[in-house]
């Protein structure tokens, strides 16, 4: 739990004084990932650096688990929190092992315990420990260095992580991948995280809640859903963009919206007459065809009436299959791209889990906007 | 040819004077680094103070060595050390300050700010940061400064023979007094060889003490 109470930071004195952070009050609950979002110079990084006393408060109070940070020795305070920065700052004279071991060594851990921890973290981040531990930072790609930066901040298993654009320095493809990995790790570890970024997509993707800053003030502090549905002023709606309904789609996963497996699916191995019997007189279009329990495509009933002997003769393959963990944003994009409004949803084994249609997505977004509106009104 | 004969005939004396020369320089550089390296580190935390200290060290460099010996003579005579090795070593320590302080300062200042930021953010105190990050990373530059100081001191120590410090300058001084060309040349050549030898040795040391991870260029691929 991190509590900010009337936190203010002024740089300089007299007429040249600059107020970087002004009267910020907010809480970060245990296990919550809060994103500090805003354009450069908005005070988000200053607030982060006040938290571990890399900067000193001008006024106000910051509490960690109910204890005022000013009552800590700053060195101990910093060792008790993970810290990672955009420039990564891996020490080039230390091996990967030495870099990750920095904080455990400062804390005086025994070497066997440090070794276990380094191996555990490297494995968790998908880097083979025996290959990477003795390498130097210069021998790693940017993406690998970012992972080591994250591993280093997690090394002593702190409850709190302070992250200043930790994925800012890598290309978009790798960034997406590291964000996904990081979300996976966070869902297991449940750290309390303050995460600075200026990237609205990153904020929406990672944040349990988002704090938007402008000119050193906290403008809005809400969940991404509320932030997108009801930006509290013009600055925020500009910042989140006019496509915020589309961005909202990125917040939901297919399994939250899909309908369960439909009643009418037909096996690829059925004869076309057998299949036609199942429909009776009703004029279905685009019926899902499965092989075993795996969807392989769809048939148009009119084709089925006219051609072939078996269902699989007229089956049309889906250009893509939708995984139940995909975001609605991905699905919507596929629907528009392939002009298909109804997709089967599969699990990681390729088995049919349900279906999702254009209408399902539309109804879901409308109901969410309604819920938030009513919630906000009450 | 006469020189080689001179050196061979006086091999033992050459050797002793060379050792004498080395000991003057070695003691000076040792004492100079005890003063210069900590000074360089301390001023790296304060840019304006740094400029002042470096300017002072610079002033010492502009004083001709023979003038500095002259200046120290009356001062050190008070305590009975006006001539000999003591004023020579003091002069060499003073001359060595500029390359040593300057290189230590530059070596530490040039460490990328994000490394200092990371070290602070992870909870290193100033001493740990210095020991684990700053000094190892600045080491090649610091050694280069010591190398400059050593090579320069070898030259100046030759002049210190005039105040009775000994060393290879004795050949040059006595050779001039006696108009003995081979002796002058022997002194000059041995001093030059010593300087080249020390320069190579220190370059090797610089290479050895460069942290391993610094010599590597990026090998990419995700």
Boltz contact constraints between the chains, C-beta under 6 A:
constraints:
  - contact:
      token1: [A, 75]
      token2: [B, 123]
      max_distance: 6.0
  - contact:
      token1: [A, 75]
      token2: [B, 125]
      max_distance: 6.0
  - contact:
      token1: [A, 78]
      token2: [B, 123]
      max_distance: 6.0
  - contact:
      token1: [A, 79]
      token2: [B, 123]
      max_distance: 6.0
  - contact:
      token1: [A, 83]
      token2: [B, 121]
      max_distance: 6.0
  - contact:
      token1: [A, 83]
      token2: [B, 122]
      max_distance: 6.0
  - contact:
      token1: [A, 87]
      token2: [B, 114]
      max_distance: 6.0
  - contact:
      token1: [A, 89]
      token2: [B, 114]
      max_distance: 6.0
  - contact:
      token1: [A, 89]
      token2: [B, 115]
      max_distance: 6.0
  - contact:
      token1: [A, 89]
      token2: [B, 117]
      max_distance: 6.0
  - contact:
      token1: [A, 89]
      token2: [B, 118]
      max_distance: 6.0
  - contact:
      token1: [A, 91]
      token2: [B, 133]
      max_distance: 6.0
  - contact:
      token1: [A, 92]
      token2: [B, 213]
      max_distance: 6.0
  - contact:
      token1: [A, 92]
      token2: [B, 214]
      max_distance: 6.0
  - contact:
      token1: [A, 93]
      token2: [B, 136]
      max_distance: 6.0
  - contact:
      token1: [A, 93]
      token2: [B, 137]
      max_distance: 6.0
  - contact:
      token1: [A, 93]
      token2: [B, 211]
      max_distance: 6.0
  - contact:
      token1: [A, 93]
      token2: [B, 213]
      max_distance: 6.0
  - contact:
      token1: [A, 102]
      token2: [B, 122]
      max_distance: 6.0
  - contact:
      token1: [A, 103]
      token2: [B, 122]
      max_distance: 6.0
  - contact:
      token1: [A, 106]
      token2: [B, 123]
      max_distance: 6.0
  - contact:
      token1: [A, 136]
      token2: [B, 213]
      max_distance: 6.0
  - contact:
      token1: [A, 136]
      token2: [B, 216]
      max_distance: 6.0
  - contact:
      token1: [A, 138]
      token2: [B, 213]
      max_distance: 6.0
  - contact:
      token1: [A, 138]
      token2: [B, 216]
      max_distance: 6.0
  - contact:
      token1: [A, 138]
      token2: [B, 218]
      max_distance: 6.0
  - contact:
      token1: [A, 139]
      token2: [B, 216]
      max_distance: 6.0
  - contact:
      token1: [A, 139]
      token2: [B, 219]
      max_distance: 6.0
  - contact:
      token1: [A, 141]
      token2: [B, 220]
      max_distance: 6.0
  - contact:
      token1: [A, 141]
      token2: [B, 221]
      max_distance: 6.0
  - contact:
      token1: [A, 141]
      token2: [B, 222]
      max_distance: 6.0
  - contact:
      token1: [A, 143]
      token2: [B, 222]
      max_distance: 6.0
